[in-house]
Amino acid sequence: MRTVFSIIVISVLLWGCSKKDEVKPTDTNKTPIPPITTKPDTTKKFTKDDSIHMAAFIIYPQKVKTSVSGKTLTLAFDENVSLFLLADGYNKTSAIHLNNVKFKTISDTTINNVKVVKVNVHRMFTFSKAYSSSQLAIDQQNLILGKTDDVLTFSSYTYYNKKTYPVTSAVAYLKYVK
């Protein structure tokens, strides 16, 4: 019985592995191509009301001046950011709140024949740390001067007439200098 079963299994395996004459490759020129299906566009569409309340940024690399005095390392960060709002949106805005901003200039300008309002924010932050030796402070300054991938993110949040508008953000690199 065992021998008969083994012969049947081997016959089935050999028959399954044999080449069939009626199998021919398909002609790719005659093969129907399935229709291309696209996913629905889920990109959020902004209304005119949304767009007039959204800010655009122009941000250049932000300078951080490093200095060592004795055992103290000082970093002076010079934040300088310009926001642009469409004039219609700016005129419908009750307030622009910019934390601890003492130097802010607002000016009207035109970009591509569109009236916009430019809000420039300029403020200084100073950070310092005392080290146990002046050499340690200088070593840390040199490490900081070698950094090229530090970034800051600036975001604009707009709320008007009980509606929260889409957030706009921009990224700026920090540029460490002596």
Backbone as a ProteinNet text record, in pm:
[ID]
protein_1_A
[PRIMARY]
MRTVFSIIVISVLLWGCSKKDEVKPTDTNKTPIPPITTKPDTTKKFTKDDSIHMAAFIIYPQKVKTSVSGKTLTLAFDENVSLFLLADGYNKTSAIHLNNVKFKTISDTTINNVKVVKVNVHRMFTFSKAYSSSQLAIDQQNLILGKTDDVLTFSSYTYYNKKTYPVTSAVAYLKYVK
[TERTIARY]
81.8	0	86.4	190	280.6	345.9	381.7	445.1	348	224.9	124	99.8	88.9	67.1	184.1	307.2	426.2	428.4	390.4	387.7	283.7	168.4	63.6	111.6	174.7	225.5	331.4	424.7	530.8	470.7	370.2	305	236.8	167.2	99.2	200.6	310.9	414.2	476.3	508.1	568.2	469.8	344.8	244.1	222.5	225.3	206.9	325.5	444	563.6	591.6	513.2	541.4	494.4	555.5	524.1	399.7	309.8	187.6	207.1	164.6	180	84.3	-32.4	-132.1	-106.8	-10.2	19.9	112.1	63.8	142.7	148.6	259.7	265.7	161.4	112	11.1	77.9	9.6	56.9	24.9	128.7	107.1	36	43.1	-26.4	-176.9	-223	-365.8	-421.5	-333.7	-379.1	-445.3	-569.3	-635.8	-566.3	-545.7	-483.8	-595.5	-586	-692.7	-693.4	-808.6	-815.3	-738.6	-680.7	-606.9	-709.2	-698.8	-788.6	-707.9	-763.5	-696.1	-775.2	-702.7	-766.7	-830.5	-937.1	-998	-901	-906.9	-820.2	-866.9	-781.8	-817.7	-748.8	-683.2	-618.6	-725.3	-701.6	-798.3	-799.7	-917.3	-935.4	-966	-898.5	-920.6	-1021.1	-1109.5	-1203.5	-1134.3	-1199	-1142.2	-1131.9	-1231.1	-1229.6	-1109.6	-1077.8	-959.4	-833.6	-820.9	-694.9	-667.4	-772.2	-744.2	-701.9	-725.9	-686.2	-557.6	-496.6	-373.4	-252.6	-151.9	-30	72.7	152.3	268.2	391.7	498.8	620.7	733.1	819.6	950.7	1049.4	1127.4	1221	1356.2	1454	1591.4	1656.1	1771.6	1838.8	1851	1819.9	1819.6	1958.3	2014.4	2149.9	2151.3	2250.7	2277.7	2425	2450.5	2588.6	2640	2754.9	2815.7	2935.6	2953.9	3072.7	3108.7	3236.4	3285.5	3353.9	3314.6	3376.7	3411.9	3540.6	3584.6	3537.4	3458	3405.9	3262.3	3209.1	3067.8	3051.6	2968.9	2931.3	2796.8	2788.2	2665.3	2619.5	2489.3	2425.8	2321.8	2335.8	2240.1	2163.2	2037.6	1952.2	1875.5	1895.3	1831.5	1715.7	1595.8	1477.8	1429.8	1415.2	1370.8	1280.6	1149.4	1050.2	953	917.9	816.1	696.2	577.8	451.4	381.2	315.9	238.7	95.2	2.4	-140.1	-204.9	-301.5	-375.7	-441.1	-444.9	-497.7	-640.4	-723.7	-861.6	-863.1	-779.7	-774.1	-721.1	-619.6	-562.9	-666	-742.7	-844.1	-957.9	-978.6	-1082.9	-1029	-902.8	-841	-849.3	-896	-908.6	-773.5	-682.6	-552	-455.1	-329.2	-221.9	-141.2	-141.1	-69.8	63.8	169.6	305.6	372.2	400.4	450	574.2	566.7	679.7	747.8	671.2	730.1	727.8	847.6	858.1	883.9	948.7	980.7	903.4	798	713.2	682.3	701.2	665.3	558.3	464.7	356	357.7	359.6	360.7	276	220.4	143.1	239	213.2	295.6	209.7	265	195.5	285.7	230.7	303.4	218.4	273.4	200.2	64.4	63.7	-56.4	-163.3	-123.5	-216.4	-172.8	-268.3	-236.8	-221.3	-106.3	-78.5	-25	-30.2	24.8	141.3	254.5	375.7	391.4	402.9	426.7	564.2	659.3	793.5	812.3	859.2	885	1035.7	1089.7	1233.4	1256.3	1318.7	1347.7	1471	1534.9	1658.2	1630.7	1694.4	1695	1840.7	1874.5	2011.8	2013.4	2097.8	2114.7	2260.8	2286.6	2425.7	2438.9	2560.8	2591	2734.8	2754	2887.6	2945.6	3068.5	3139.8	3246.6	3303.5	3404	3538.5	3558.8	3682	3651.6	3736.7	3717.4	3737.8	3827.8	3851.1	3725.8	3653.4	3528	3424.3	3418.2	3326.2	3363.6	3493.5	3540.4	3513.1	3537.7	3509.9	3361.8	3274.9	3130.8	3092.2	3152.6	3126.6	3165	3280.6	3324.8	3229.9	3178.5	3079.9	2953.4	2910.2	2788.9	2812.4	2929.3	2959.6	2959.6	2985.6	2986.1	2848	2746	2610.3	2551.3	2491.3	2429	2286.2	2237.1	2104.9	2000.2	2027.4	1928.4	1826.1	1698.6	1591.4	1491.3	1418.4	1306.2	1182.8	1068.9	943.9	861	811.4	723.3	585.1	482.1	346.3	253.9	152.4	51.4	-83.3	-148.8	-280.5	-378.9	-485.5	-581.7	-719.7	-783.1	-917.6	-994.1	-1110.1	-1187.7	-1334.8	-1419.3	-1564.7	-1598.1	-1539.4	-1563.5	-1521.1	-1434.2	-1384.3	-1232.3	-1180	-1036.3	-993.3	-896.2	-849.7	-729.2	-697.6	-583.5	-453.2	-371.7	-242.4	-143.8	-63.5	46.2	176.4	275.2	403.6	518.2	632.1	754.1	872	975.8	1094.9	1213.1	1295.4	1416.1	1535.8	1647.9	1770.3	1834.8	1903.8	1984.1	2124.5	2178.6	2315.9	2397.5	2487.8	2571.3	2695.2	2723.6	2838.9	2913.4	3041.4	3121.2	3098.6
-119.2	0	126	121.1	234.4	258.4	160.2	171.4	231.1	187.8	239	387.4	422.3	563.2	650.8	603.6	677.2	695.8	594.4	604.1	706.6	709.1	806.2	947.9	970.1	1103.3	1147.8	1059.1	1094	1121.7	1047	1068.6	1204.1	1239	1368.8	1481.5	1469	1572.7	1587.3	1476.7	1483.4	1538.3	1498.4	1547.3	1698	1745	1887	1970.1	1912.4	1987.1	1979.7	1903.4	1890.9	2013.5	2038.1	2154.3	2124.7	2219	2205.1	2274.6	2210	2268.7	2384.2	2380.6	2482.5	2615.1	2621.5	2746.2	2830.7	2950.1	3041.3	3176.5	3248.9	3382	3473.6	3565.4	3658	3771.7	3820.5	3932.3	4060.8	4132.3	4252.8	4362.4	4358.4	4460	4440	4318.1	4289.7	4277.4	4284.5	4273	4404	4395.4	4521.1	4580.4	4708.5	4779.5	4827.9	4795.6	4840.2	4992.9	5050.4	5197.2	5246.6	5363.8	5424.3	5484.3	5443.9	5499.8	5591.5	5702.7	5797	5807.9	5836.8	5856.7	5995.2	6011.4	6144.9	6245.6	6366.7	6473.7	6513	6484	6516.7	6644.1	6714.7	6839.6	6939.7	7001.3	7098.4	7219.4	7252.7	7370.2	7489.4	7599.3	7717.8	7808.8	7862.6	7960	8095.7	8191.2	8326.4	8382.1	8350.8	8395.4	8338	8208.8	8147.9	8219.4	8239.6	8292.2	8436.2	8517	8655.6	8666.2	8562.1	8565.1	8487.5	8432.9	8355.8	8445.3	8428.6	8508	8430.9	8505.1	8447.9	8506	8429	8471.7	8492.1	8587.2	8595.5	8597.5	8489.6	8474.9	8435.8	8515.8	8483.9	8407.7	8347	8280.9	8377.3	8328	8409.4	8406.8	8524.2	8533.4	8517.3	8440.8	8426.9	8461.3	8576.2	8619.4	8555.1	8486.8	8420.5	8501.4	8505.7	8573.6	8510.1	8519.8	8469.1	8584.3	8601.5	8702.1	8633.7	8613.8	8540	8395.7	8353.7	8215.7	8207.6	8317.3	8322.7	8323.6	8231.6	8225.4	8294.8	8387.3	8461.6	8437.7	8413.4	8399.9	8510.2	8594.6	8702.2	8669.2	8630.9	8590.7	8711.8	8745.3	8860.7	8811	8805.1	8757.9	8868.8	8833.6	8931.2	8858.8	8880.4	8807.8	8906.5	8881.2	8962.5	8874.6	8921.2	8856.1	8941.5	8876.4	8948	8899.3	8994.3	8962.8	9041.3	8981.3	9056.9	9175.3	9288.7	9410.1	9389.7	9317.6	9290.3	9216.6	9115.1	9037.2	9118.9	9199.6	9281.8	9382.1	9440.5	9537.8	9473.4	9343.2	9272.1	9206.6	9230.2	9169.5	9265.1	9213	9297.2	9328.8	9230.5	9251.8	9145.6	9181.5	9085.9	9082.1	8966.2	8951.7	8885.3	8954.5	8902.8	8918.1	8805.1	8803.2	8890.1	8978.9	9061.3	9138.4	9181.4	9254	9403.3	9461.3	9604.9	9678.8	9610	9673.4	9603.4	9669.2	9614.5	9728.3	9703.5	9804.4	9746.5	9831.8	9791.7	9886.7	9826.9	9910.3	9846.7	9932	9885.6	9864.3	9760.2	9732.5	9659.8	9641.2	9570.4	9459.7	9338.3	9224.9	9168.4	9166.7	9119.2	9187.3	9318.4	9401.4	9369	9309.9	9279.2	9358.7	9429.8	9509.3	9417.4	9430.4	9352.5	9444.4	9395.6	9467.7	9385.5	9452.2	9387.1	9423.8	9319.6	9338.8	9280	9366.2	9320	9319.4	9206.9	9190	9175.9	9256.8	9254.1	9262.9	9159.5	9162	9079.1	9110.2	9042.9	8957.4	8840.2	8752.4	8729	8736.8	8711.9	8598.3	8499.2	8384	8379.1	8338.6	8326.1	8208.7	8156.3	8046.5	8063	8048.9	8056.7	7915.8	7899.9	7771.7	7778.3	7662.5	7657.9	7714.7	7727.1	7789.3	7858.7	7954.2	8024.9	7930.8	7831.6	7735.9	7653.3	7613.5	7539.7	7626.5	7754.2	7845.4	7860.4	7872	7883.4	7754.1	7640.5	7511.1	7498.3	7538.6	7530.9	7628.1	7746.1	7842.2	7782.3	7717.7	7656.2	7544.5	7467.4	7364.5	7427.3	7533.6	7602.3	7663.4	7723.8	7784.4	7680.6	7554.7	7448.3	7394.5	7433.1	7383.6	7452.1	7373.3	7429.1	7379.8	7293.6	7235.7	7273.6	7373.8	7419.9	7508.1	7485	7561.4	7610.3	7712.3	7764.3	7759	7734.6	7737	7854.4	7932	8043.9	8006.4	8033.2	7998.5	8117.2	8123	8227.3	8160.5	8199.4	8148.6	8264.5	8244.8	8352.2	8308.9	8396.3	8374.3	8503.4	8493.7	8614.9	8576.3	8651.5	8626.4	8481.6	8430.6	8295.1	8185	8216.7	8114.8	8107.8	7986.1	7965.1	7930.1	8003.2	7983.8	7890.7	7835.3	7743.1	7809.5	7730.2	7777.5	7783.4	7887.2	7893.2	7893.9	7823	7811.5	7826.7	7865.1	7876.3	7839.1	7789.7	7745.2	7833.9	7866.2	7945.3	7877.8	7878	7824.1	7926.4	7877.3	7964.2	7970.8	8089.9	8109.6	8165.1	8082.1	8121.7	8193.8	8312.6	8393.1	8438.5	8478.6	8534.7	8683.5
0	0	0	76.8	85.5	-50.1	-122.2	-252.1	-353.5	-353.9	-447.2	-420.3	-293.9	-257.9	-303.1	-284.2	-326.1	-477.2	-553.9	-700.7	-744.4	-679.7	-715.1	-686.7	-573.4	-538.2	-637.5	-672.7	-768.6	-905.4	-948	-1077.8	-1082.4	-974	-968.3	-974.5	-902.3	-903.3	-1041.5	-1106.8	-1240.1	-1342.6	-1334.3	-1428.8	-1409.8	-1283.9	-1255.1	-1300.1	-1309.2	-1348	-1497.1	-1572.3	-1714.9	-1790.2	-1907.6	-1990.1	-2072.3	-2078.1	-2155.8	-2290.1	-2398.4	-2531.7	-2555.5	-2491.6	-2521.8	-2449	-2360.9	-2290.1	-2375.8	-2411.4	-2494	-2423	-2439.1	-2376.5	-2438.2	-2357.6	-2407.6	-2482.3	-2579.8	-2660.1	-2582	-2541.5	-2460.4	-2538.7	-2671.7	-2751.4	-2747.4	-2721	-2719.1	-2578.2	-2477.5	-2339.8	-2298.6	-2251	-2210.6	-2088.2	-2092.4	-1980.8	-1890.5	-1763.2	-1673.7	-1665.5	-1646.4	-1638.1	-1516.4	-1529.2	-1418	-1323.4	-1200	-1099.6	-1009.5	-979	-890.3	-761.7	-657.6	-528.5	-529.5	-456.5	-451.3	-391.7	-439.9	-391.3	-251.8	-151.9	-13.7	33.5	-59.5	-23.3	18.9	133.6	182.7	91.1	46	-37.9	52.3	27.8	108.2	40	119.8	67.9	61.1	-2.9	-7.8	134	215.7	354.7	429.1	404.1	465.3	420.3	290.4	237	278.8	296.9	336.4	482.5	560.9	701.8	729.9	626.9	646.5	621.8	703.6	689.8	608.4	533.9	465.2	533.9	534.2	602.7	503.3	534.2	470.9	586.8	592.8	703.4	646.8	674.3	635.6	750.3	725.9	839.1	956.7	1073.8	1194.8	1258.3	1281.5	1336.4	1487.4	1530.9	1673.8	1691.9	1757	1778.6	1906.5	1893.4	2008.9	2055.6	2187.1	2241.5	2375	2407.9	2536	2608.1	2732.8	2817.7	2949	2968.6	3087.7	3077.4	3174.7	3177.1	3125.3	3073	3033.7	2881.6	2833.5	2692.6	2677.7	2583	2559.5	2416.4	2400.9	2269.8	2258.2	2156.9	2133	2005.7	2022.1	1910.6	1860.4	1734.2	1671.5	1585.1	1643.9	1569.6	1476.4	1348.9	1250	1150.4	1163.8	1085.1	1021.8	896.3	829.3	795.5	834.6	800.3	696.1	603.7	502.6	508.9	519.7	519.7	406.4	341	241.3	310.8	243.3	305.2	354.8	278.3	320.8	454.6	467.9	591.5	707.2	681.3	787.3	837.4	745.4	785.1	864	846.9	920.8	1047.7	1077.4	1194.5	1312.6	1423.8	1543.2	1603.4	1604.6	1665.1	1615.8	1618	1592.9	1720.9	1785	1911.5	1885.4	1915.8	1902.2	2037.1	2099.2	2237.1	2256.9	2355.2	2399	2286.6	2188.9	2076.8	2107.8	2112.1	2134.6	2004.1	1909.4	1782	1671.5	1627.5	1523.2	1427.3	1300	1201.2	1110.4	1071.8	983	864.2	745	624.8	515.3	431.6	315.8	199.8	122.6	5.8	-97.2	-214.4	-321.3	-372.6	-384.3	-440	-553.5	-674	-793	-805.7	-789.6	-800.5	-695.9	-586.1	-477.8	-355.3	-295.3	-176.3	-55.7	9.9	129.6	238.4	359.8	474.3	526.2	541	591.4	738.7	821.8	964.1	992.6	1031.2	1061.8	1212.8	1263.5	1406.7	1423.8	1512.9	1536.6	1687.2	1742.3	1885.5	1915.4	2026.2	2068.4	2192.2	2192.1	2309.1	2343.8	2469.9	2511.7	2612.8	2583.7	2671.1	2713	2836.3	2878.9	2975.2	2978.6	3070.2	3117.1	3247.1	3306.2	3315	3267.8	3273	3381.3	3412.9	3519.4	3473.8	3341.6	3291	3158.7	3124.1	2997	2878.1	2894.2	2785.2	2756.2	2861.4	2840	2767.2	2801.6	2734.1	2586.8	2558.5	2419.1	2343.3	2406.7	2341.9	2306.1	2398.1	2371.1	2259.8	2257.7	2150.7	2015.2	2008	1882.4	1837.6	1933.2	1897.6	1839.2	1901.6	1853.8	1716.6	1696	1565.7	1452.8	1486.1	1385.8	1351.6	1426.5	1399.7	1277	1190.1	1069.9	1049.2	1137.7	1114.1	1219.1	1300.1	1397.2	1326	1356	1292.9	1397.3	1358.9	1437.4	1348.7	1409.7	1335.1	1383.5	1289.8	1319.4	1268.3	1349.9	1311	1334	1249.9	1261.4	1286.9	1394.5	1428.6	1416.8	1342.1	1320.5	1367.6	1442.6	1491.7	1468.5	1401.9	1372.3	1365.1	1430.5	1431.5	1465.5	1571.1	1622.6	1525.7	1433.5	1341.4	1353.4	1362.6	1364.3	1223	1171.2	1034	1030.7	912.7	903.2	948.8	1015.4	1065.2	949.3	944.3	848	927.2	874	942.3	844.6	897.3	817.6	905.9	843.2	914.9	875.5	973.6	947.3	1013.5	943.7	1000.5	1092.5	1193.3	1280.1	1223.7	1219.2	1170.9	1286.5	1337.9	1450.6	1398.9	1454.9	1413.6	1538.8	1517.9	1627.8	1635.6
[MASK]
++++++++++++++++++++++++++++++++++++++++++++++++++++++++++++++++++++++++++++++++++++++++++++++++++++++++++++++++++++++++++++++++++++++++++++++++++++++++++++++++++++++++++++++++++

